[in-house]
Amino acid sequence: SGSGGLAGLNYGTISDCHVAGDITCQEKTEYVGGLIGCNLGGEVNDSSAAVSMAAGSNVQRLGGLIGGNYGAVSQSHAVAAISGEGRCLFIGGLAGANSGRISDSYAVGSIVAGDKSSNIGGLIGLNDGAISFFSCQSLRSFAGVEVTVGAECSDIGGFAGSNQYTVLLENCYSTGSVTTGPKGKEVGSLVGLMHRPAEFNKNEWRCGKIVDSFATGRVSAGQDSVDVGGLLGANWRGRVVNSFWDAETTSQAFSRGGFGRTTASMRRAATYAGWGGDVWTIDDGKDYPRLAWQNLPGKVMDNVPARSYKGAGVEFNPFVIAAPADLVCLTSRRADWSAYFVLARDIDMSGVSAYLPPGDFNGVLDGQGLAIRRLTVHEN
């Protein structure tokens, strides 16, 4: 069961529906959303909720738009002020829990939760992809939600509190601050915890991923907090590909994945090598990247370079790495990361000052007994 401003349960299609008002939840309530309590296999398109939500203690799966999403949500948003007394679980600005697909959507506002709360996120509290490989997806979405929790809270993030199992989070960003009381753990400006239990699947490649995403919101964790980071607080068996955090605005120099950059660098298109596909725009030198569907000032960002190396990328005609520029080019061409490569000669990388290794390479590189020398990666 569930409770929502429009529907408690949704099995069908909801399109162009909008709700505004106040919602009050008693303690131990589950599945409450500004629009829908539980989206069980249904579709939600072009819809929104502008709500103030007050919840008692021990509430679970509370979201500005949807309490629990097990279907598809697109081009929708929530403007929400969510306040929970005492311990809260799975609270998100858009969705409290997500095991489905969320795309081209956003949440703005604020979330306040009490001591010992867990899985609290600006867009999604819990991203849970245990159903099937990459069945849970968050795509081309953003959160601008101020998240504040009490003492001894865990899995707290500006975008998602936690990404569990095989979740794909791609082309997303968060800007809201994250503040915890004492003894917090797993706290990040984008995601608090990315986790795939070892017993879930023995194939290491079947893990959650964060791809082409960034975070800028300040992270302030209380005394004796652990696993606090600029992009990720904690990362157990997940992969982070071409993603960044602003080390100045987040006040965090370290993360369990991703690359920390200055504010000036984060506002330069050149920083985001490999980002393309007409997904992002940037007002170069003035603003961070923004999703193209936001229609904000800037130009489309396509930072995928033309191939500098020769060959076809197949076993009998592999791509040929013959110069430092070829190796640098490879790092920005994700479409080639499953191809065949061969080293044609020794490569001296001493003249390359900014090298970001491919974060998800599963192709083949035949070194032919040759060497790549003097390669330095200045990242945590």
C-alpha positions as CSV (number, residue, x, y, z in Angstrom):
1,S,0.0,0.0,0.0
2,G,1.0,3.6,-0.2
3,S,-0.2,7.2,0.1
4,G,0.2,10.0,-2.4
5,G,-1.2,13.4,-3.3
6,L,-2.6,11.9,-6.5
7,A,-2.5,8.1,-6.0
8,G,-1.4,5.6,-3.4
9,L,-0.5,2.9,-5.9
10,N,0.1,3.3,-9.6
11,Y,0.2,0.3,-12.1
12,G,-0.6,2.3,-15.2
13,T,0.5,5.6,-16.9
14,I,0.4,9.0,-15.2
15,S,1.2,11.9,-17.6
16,D,1.1,15.7,-17.2
17,C,-0.3,15.6,-13.6
18,H,0.7,18.1,-11.0
19,V,0.1,18.3,-7.2
20,A,0.7,21.1,-4.6
21,G,0.0,21.0,-0.9
22,D,1.0,19.7,2.5
23,I,1.4,16.1,3.6
24,T,1.6,14.9,7.2
25,C,2.8,11.3,7.9
26,Q,2.3,9.5,11.2
27,E,5.2,7.5,12.7
28,K,6.1,4.2,11.1
29,T,4.4,5.2,7.9
30,E,5.8,3.7,4.6
31,Y,5.5,4.6,0.9
32,V,4.5,8.2,0.9
33,G,5.0,10.5,-2.1
34,G,4.0,14.0,-3.1
35,L,2.4,12.5,-6.2
36,I,2.4,8.7,-5.8
37,G,3.0,6.5,-2.8
38,C,4.3,3.5,-4.8
39,N,4.8,3.3,-8.6
40,L,4.6,-0.4,-9.1
41,G,5.6,-1.1,-12.7
42,G,3.8,2.1,-14.0
43,E,5.0,5.0,-16.0
44,V,5.1,8.7,-14.8
45,N,5.8,11.3,-17.4
46,D,5.9,15.2,-17.4
47,S,4.5,15.4,-13.8
48,S,5.4,17.3,-10.7
49,A,4.8,17.8,-7.0
50,A,5.3,21.0,-4.9
51,V,4.9,19.8,-1.4
52,S,5.8,20.3,2.3
53,M,6.0,17.0,4.0
54,A,6.1,16.5,7.8
55,A,6.8,13.0,9.0
56,G,6.9,11.2,12.4
57,S,9.7,8.9,13.5
58,N,10.6,5.6,11.8
59,V,9.0,6.5,8.5
60,Q,10.3,4.7,5.4
61,R,10.3,5.4,1.7
62,L,9.2,9.0,1.6
63,G,9.8,11.0,-1.6
64,G,8.9,14.5,-2.9
65,L,7.3,12.9,-5.9
66,I,7.2,9.1,-5.3
67,G,7.7,7.1,-2.1
68,G,8.9,4.0,-3.9
69,N,9.6,3.7,-7.6
70,Y,9.6,0.3,-9.3
71,G,8.6,1.5,-12.7
72,A,9.7,4.4,-15.0
73,V,9.8,8.1,-14.3
74,S,10.8,10.7,-16.9
75,Q,10.7,14.5,-17.4
76,S,9.3,15.0,-13.9
77,H,10.3,17.0,-10.8
78,A,9.6,17.8,-7.2
79,V,10.0,21.0,-5.2
80,A,9.9,19.6,-1.7
81,A,10.5,20.6,1.9
82,I,10.7,17.3,3.8
83,S,11.1,17.1,7.6
84,G,11.2,13.9,9.6
85,E,11.2,13.6,13.4
86,G,13.6,11.1,14.8
87,R,15.0,8.1,12.8
88,C,14.0,8.1,9.0
89,L,14.9,5.5,6.4
90,F,15.0,5.9,2.6
91,I,14.1,9.6,2.1
92,G,14.7,11.4,-1.2
93,G,13.8,14.7,-2.8
94,L,12.3,12.9,-5.8
95,A,12.0,9.3,-4.7
96,G,12.5,7.6,-1.4
97,A,13.6,4.3,-3.0
98,N,14.2,3.5,-6.6
99,S,14.5,0.1,-8.2
100,G,13.3,1.3,-11.6
101,R,14.4,4.0,-14.1
102,I,14.5,7.7,-13.5
103,S,15.5,10.0,-16.3
104,D,15.5,13.7,-17.3
105,S,14.2,14.6,-13.8
106,Y,15.2,16.7,-10.9
107,A,14.4,17.7,-7.3
108,V,15.1,21.0,-5.4
109,G,14.3,21.9,-1.8
110,S,15.4,20.5,1.6
111,I,15.4,17.4,3.6
112,V,15.8,17.2,7.4
113,A,16.0,13.9,9.3
114,G,16.8,13.0,12.9
115,D,19.4,10.8,14.6
116,K,20.2,7.4,13.3
117,S,18.6,8.0,9.9
118,S,19.9,6.1,6.9
119,N,19.7,6.3,3.1
120,I,18.9,10.0,2.7
121,G,19.6,11.6,-0.7
122,G,18.8,14.8,-2.6
123,L,17.1,13.0,-5.4
124,I,16.9,9.4,-4.2
125,G,17.3,7.8,-0.8
126,L,18.1,4.3,-1.9
127,N,19.0,3.3,-5.5
128,D,18.5,-0.5,-5.4
129,G,19.4,-2.5,-8.5
130,A,19.1,-6.0,-7.2
131,I,16.4,-7.0,-9.7
132,S,18.6,-7.5,-12.8
133,F,21.7,-6.1,-14.3
134,F,21.4,-2.3,-14.6
135,S,17.6,-2.6,-14.2
136,C,17.9,0.4,-11.8
137,Q,19.0,3.5,-13.6
138,S,19.3,7.2,-12.9
139,L,20.0,9.1,-16.1
140,R,20.4,12.8,-17.0
141,S,19.0,14.0,-13.7
142,F,20.1,16.4,-11.0
143,A,19.4,17.4,-7.4
144,G,19.6,20.8,-5.7
145,V,18.5,19.7,-2.3
146,E,19.9,20.8,1.1
147,V,20.3,17.6,3.1
148,T,20.6,17.9,6.9
149,V,20.6,14.9,9.3
150,G,21.3,14.3,13.0
151,A,23.9,12.1,14.8
152,E,24.9,8.6,13.9
153,C,23.4,8.7,10.4
154,S,24.7,6.7,7.5
155,D,24.4,6.6,3.7
156,I,23.8,10.3,3.1
157,G,24.3,11.9,-0.3
158,G,23.5,15.0,-2.2
159,F,22.1,12.9,-5.1
160,A,21.6,9.4,-3.6
161,G,22.1,8.1,-0.1
162,S,23.3,4.8,-1.5
163,N,23.7,2.9,-4.8
164,Q,23.2,-0.8,-4.1
165,Y,24.0,-3.7,-6.4
166,T,24.1,-3.1,-10.1
167,V,22.8,0.5,-10.3
168,L,23.8,2.7,-13.2
169,L,24.0,6.4,-12.4
170,E,25.0,8.3,-15.6
171,N,25.1,12.0,-16.6
172,C,23.8,13.3,-13.3
173,Y,24.9,16.0,-10.8
174,S,24.1,17.4,-7.4
175,T,24.6,20.9,-6.0
176,G,23.0,20.8,-2.6
177,S,24.9,20.8,0.7
178,V,25.1,17.7,2.9
179,T,25.3,18.2,6.7
180,T,25.5,15.5,9.3
181,G,25.7,15.4,13.1
182,P,28.4,13.6,15.1
183,K,29.4,10.0,14.3
184,G,28.1,10.0,10.7
185,K,29.4,7.5,8.1
186,E,29.3,7.1,4.4
187,V,28.6,10.7,3.4
188,G,29.3,12.2,0.0
189,S,28.4,15.2,-2.1
190,L,27.0,12.9,-4.8
191,V,26.5,9.5,-3.2
192,G,27.0,8.3,0.3
193,L,27.7,4.6,-0.3
194,M,28.1,2.5,-3.5
195,H,27.9,-1.1,-2.6
196,R,27.6,-4.5,-4.2
197,P,27.7,-7.4,-1.6
198,A,30.3,-10.0,-2.5
199,E,27.7,-12.8,-2.3
200,F,25.4,-11.1,-4.9
201,N,27.4,-12.1,-7.9
202,K,30.9,-13.5,-8.3
203,N,31.4,-11.7,-11.6
204,E,33.3,-8.5,-10.6
205,W,32.2,-6.6,-13.7
206,R,28.5,-6.8,-12.6
207,C,28.8,-3.9,-10.3
208,G,27.3,-0.5,-9.9
209,K,28.7,2.4,-11.9
210,I,28.8,6.2,-11.8
211,V,29.5,7.6,-15.2
212,D,30.1,11.2,-16.4
213,S,28.7,12.8,-13.3
214,F,29.8,15.5,-10.8
215,A,29.0,17.2,-7.5
216,T,29.6,20.6,-6.0
217,G,27.7,20.8,-2.7
218,R,29.4,21.4,0.5
219,V,29.9,18.3,2.8
220,S,30.0,19.0,6.5
221,A,30.2,15.9,8.7
222,G,30.1,16.1,12.5
223,Q,32.8,15.0,14.9
224,D,34.0,11.4,14.7
225,S,32.4,10.8,11.3
226,V,34.0,8.3,9.0
227,D,33.9,7.6,5.2
228,V,33.3,11.1,4.1
229,G,34.2,12.2,0.6
230,G,33.8,14.8,-2.1
231,L,32.0,12.5,-4.7
232,L,31.6,9.3,-2.7
233,G,31.8,8.6,1.0
234,A,32.4,4.8,0.7
235,N,32.7,2.5,-2.3
236,W,32.5,-1.2,-2.1
237,R,33.2,-2.9,-5.5
238,G,31.6,-0.1,-7.5
239,R,33.1,1.7,-10.5
240,V,33.4,5.4,-11.1
241,V,34.1,6.6,-14.7
242,N,35.0,10.1,-15.7
243,S,33.3,11.8,-12.8
244,F,34.4,14.8,-10.7
245,W,33.8,16.8,-7.6
246,D,34.7,20.4,-6.8
247,A,37.3,20.1,-4.1
248,E,36.8,23.8,-3.1
249,T,33.0,24.1,-2.8
250,T,32.6,20.6,-1.2
251,S,35.4,21.3,1.2
252,Q,36.6,17.8,0.6
253,A,40.1,16.8,-0.7
254,F,39.4,13.1,-0.9
255,S,36.8,10.7,-2.4
256,R,36.4,6.9,-2.9
257,G,36.3,7.5,-6.6
258,G,36.3,10.3,-9.1
259,F,38.6,13.2,-9.6
260,G,38.8,16.4,-7.4
261,R,39.2,19.7,-9.3
262,T,39.2,23.4,-8.4
263,T,36.2,25.5,-9.1
264,A,37.8,27.2,-12.0
265,S,38.7,23.8,-13.6
266,M,35.1,22.5,-13.0
267,R,33.9,25.4,-15.1
268,R,36.1,24.5,-18.1
269,A,34.9,22.2,-20.8
270,A,38.4,20.8,-21.3
271,T,38.1,19.2,-17.8
272,Y,35.5,16.7,-19.0
273,A,37.4,14.7,-21.6
274,G,35.2,12.0,-23.1
275,W,31.9,13.6,-22.2
276,G,29.7,13.9,-25.3
277,G,26.5,12.7,-27.1
278,D,24.7,16.1,-26.9
279,V,23.9,15.4,-23.2
280,W,25.7,18.4,-21.6
281,T,26.1,22.1,-22.3
282,I,28.5,24.5,-20.6
283,D,29.0,28.2,-20.5
284,D,32.7,27.8,-20.6
285,G,34.6,29.6,-17.8
286,K,31.4,30.8,-16.2
287,D,29.4,27.9,-15.0
288,Y,29.4,24.1,-14.4
289,P,28.1,21.7,-17.0
290,R,24.3,21.6,-17.2
291,L,22.1,19.0,-18.8
292,A,21.1,20.0,-22.3
293,W,17.4,19.6,-21.5
294,Q,17.7,22.5,-19.0
295,N,18.2,24.9,-21.9
296,L,20.6,27.1,-19.9
297,P,23.2,29.4,-21.5
298,G,26.1,27.6,-23.0
299,K,27.2,25.4,-25.9
300,V,26.8,21.7,-26.4
301,M,29.8,19.9,-24.9
302,D,31.3,17.1,-27.1
303,N,34.7,16.2,-25.8
304,V,35.2,12.9,-27.5
305,P,38.3,13.3,-29.7
306,A,38.8,11.7,-33.1
307,R,41.0,8.6,-33.1
308,S,44.7,9.3,-33.2
309,Y,45.6,5.7,-33.6
310,K,45.2,3.4,-36.6
311,G,43.5,0.0,-37.0
312,A,40.0,-1.4,-36.7
313,G,40.0,-2.5,-33.0
314,V,39.4,-6.1,-33.8
315,E,41.6,-9.1,-33.0
316,F,43.0,-9.5,-36.5
317,N,43.4,-5.7,-37.0
318,P,43.8,-4.1,-33.6
319,F,44.2,-0.4,-32.8
320,V,47.9,0.5,-32.8
321,I,49.3,2.5,-29.8
322,A,52.5,4.1,-31.2
323,A,52.8,7.4,-29.3
324,P,51.9,9.1,-26.0
325,A,49.1,10.9,-27.7
326,D,47.5,7.6,-28.7
327,L,47.3,6.5,-25.1
328,V,45.8,9.8,-24.0
329,C,43.3,9.6,-26.8
330,L,42.2,6.1,-25.7
331,T,41.3,7.5,-22.2
332,S,38.7,9.8,-23.8
333,R,37.1,7.3,-26.2
334,R,34.9,5.1,-24.1
335,A,33.4,3.5,-27.1
336,D,36.8,1.9,-27.8
337,W,37.3,0.5,-24.2
338,S,36.2,-3.0,-25.2
339,A,38.3,-3.2,-28.4
340,Y,41.7,-4.8,-29.2
341,F,44.9,-2.8,-29.0
342,V,48.5,-3.5,-29.6
343,L,51.6,-1.6,-28.5
344,A,53.8,-0.8,-31.5
345,R,56.9,0.5,-29.6
346,D,58.0,1.6,-26.2
347,I,56.0,4.6,-25.0
348,D,57.6,7.4,-22.8
349,M,54.9,9.3,-21.0
350,S,57.2,11.7,-19.1
351,G,55.8,14.7,-21.1
352,V,52.2,14.0,-20.2
353,S,51.1,15.9,-17.0
354,A,47.4,15.1,-16.9
355,Y,46.6,11.4,-17.5
356,L,43.3,10.0,-16.3
357,P,43.2,6.2,-16.7
358,P,40.2,4.6,-18.4
359,G,37.9,3.7,-15.5
360,D,36.1,0.8,-17.1
361,F,38.5,-0.7,-19.7
362,N,37.6,-4.3,-20.6
363,G,39.3,-4.7,-23.9
364,V,42.7,-6.3,-24.7
365,L,46.1,-4.6,-24.9
366,D,48.9,-6.7,-26.3
367,G,52.1,-5.2,-25.0
368,Q,54.3,-7.4,-27.3
369,G,57.1,-7.4,-24.7
370,L,57.3,-3.6,-25.0
371,A,57.0,-1.0,-22.2
372,I,55.0,2.1,-21.1
373,R,57.4,4.1,-19.0
374,R,57.3,7.2,-16.7
375,L,53.5,7.3,-16.5
376,T,52.3,9.2,-13.5
377,V,48.7,9.5,-12.3
378,H,48.2,12.3,-9.8
379,E,44.9,11.3,-8.3
380,N,43.6,9.7,-5.1
